Amino acid sequence: MKIEKDLANPLVLKKSFRDEDIYTSDMEESYKKYFLYNTVYNLLKYAENVYAYKSDYSINGYIQEGGLYSLLLRLINKGGDALE
């Protein structure tokens, strides 16, 4: 759980973000998923080789719950249909 929060959210400060909208945790999760999928797409499109390693703990000993490794495994096992 992230305790510290940024003082300014760059997504909320964009001109395209409407004043009457309220930034919710659902929106944050949606953006995280979008940026993760976009990163993986570009990585697989432009890299010649991709090496992945999974660790259950971060360097500081905390449990990690990132989705990058899981997404890569789903893409390898299911091909392009994994994102649908």
Stockholm file with secondary structure:
# STOCKHOLM 1.0

chainA/1-84         MKIEKDLANPLVLKKSFRDEDIYTSDMEESYKKYFLYNTVYNLLKYAENVYAYKSDYSINGYIQEGGLYSLLLRLINKGGDALE
#=GR chainA/1-84 SS CCCCCCSSCTTTTSTTSCTTCCCCHHHHHHHHHHHHHHHHHHHHHHCSCCCCCCCSBCTTSCBCCCSHHHHHHHHHHHGGGGGC
#=GC SS_cons        CCCCCCSSCTTTTSTTSCTTCCCCHHHHHHHHHHHHHHHHHHHHHHCSCCCCCCCSBCTTSCBCCCSHHHHHHHHHHHGGGGGC
//
